[in-house]
Amino acid sequence: MCESDRINLATALLIERLVREAYADRAPGAITPLQWAILRAISRASGEGCTQGWIARFVGVTAAPVNRALKALERHDAVTLQRDASDGRQVIVGLTRFGQALLKKDPILTISKRLARIEPDKRVEFRHVLEQLFGTSAAIE
Amino acid sequence: MKKILIVDDDSAIRRVLAQILEANGYFVATAASRQDARALLEQDKDFALFILDFWIGSDTGLDVMNDLQRLRPLTPVLFLSGGSEDVALETSTALGEMRGACAFLYKPVPSAILLDAVKRHI
């Protein structure tokens, strides 16, 4: 492995650690990263609740893990699952008050706070790099 | 009358959004592509809001946002997306908001939610 490959690998590892450290609570039954992503998705949905299919599309995973995660979140009393009155095949998912309160403790807020401590021009550069990592062609002005 | 530019490659979406907004007192111009949007804005810069589809043909809404904000840097951008097969809505939402979009809504967007977002940012 050449030196630049080693440096890139170390950088990638630090990005992964940054995120893993944010999800510090790994006790059995704790809310998993996918469950947090689902809570965020529901909070962003337009109107009253959303379907499991929409959540799967938002988060970018298949229906089965979303279904399992929603059942776990329902046991946490964080979401409500109700059959759609107009289409019995659909389940409408909503956030409970406890689910809304949980989002105030969203682990990724710790990363957001760490970013806020970086100088503004460095943050702009970092956003530019992130866009490139995600493969978008336009540059931040 | 406040002017809004809608950029979406789906003619049915352009038509429906324009109808909702015009019925609520906005003047609406529409473009089907990045090139059309740029040409339109070069003729008339007086837009109070840009509503951009996040996936416009081979371009992303970020490319279009880049072009439009070069000519009108302070005009807010509201993104709309129905998603794509390759990129999760969560990713496009974060990319749009990281760039400074004022809102990110999802298709099909209820008219009340669209109008509320437009009123808040115009």
Interface residues (C-beta under 8 A of the other chain):
Chain A: A37 R40 A41 R44 A45 S46 G47 W54 R57 F58 V59 G60 R127 L130 E131 F134 T136 S137 A138 A139 I140 E141
Chain B: T60 L62 D63 M65 N66 Q69 R70 P73 G83 V87 A88 L89 E90 T91 T93 L95 M98 R99 F104 L105 Y106 V109 P110 I113
